[in-house]
Amino acid sequence: FANTTGYYNTFAGQAAGYSNTTGYSNTFAGLQAGYANTTGANNTFAGMNAGYNAGVALATITDGVFLGYSANASVDGLSNVIAIGSTAQVTKSNQVVLGNASIAETLLRGAVLLAEMTPPAAPAANGMTLFLDDLVGKTRLMCRFGSGVAIQLAIEV
């Protein structure tokens, strides 16, 4: 193990946190979980190979949560990321990924609350943008076209 001045870390599992040098406040549980992390901080990786990508050394991820077999990131240096599920993979900072490309259906139980959003400006000509709009306490899924016209999309339940 390479830990030199890292602190407040918990590593459980063969080669978990193996490359950590100065990373701190990490919890890695599972075979090779967080294996390549060197300086990343405030992470929770749980599952075999969680936070480990054989093609890219994930050495500096911060504020990351990887839960599940090989849940990881496609690039290093990301922050504020969450990947949940077998081989779920985030691709940029401030991103949440639930499941992998094989997932056919996602069920969310109970109320699903969406943060208040400001409608985007009109997209470039021939483009369209989807956004949520709140009309008197009722959330609507809207589509804004390149012309600036916005319409409500029908949702079948």
Buried (B, 14 or more C-beta within 10 A) or exposed (E): EEBEEBEEBEBEBEBBBBBBBBBBBBBBBBBBBBBBBBBBBBBBBBBBBBBBBEEEBBBBBBBBBBBBBBBBBBBBEBBBBBBBBBBBBBEEBEBEBEBBEEEEEEEEEEEEEEEEEEEEEBBEEEEBBEBEBEEEEEBBEBEBBEEEEBEEEEEEE
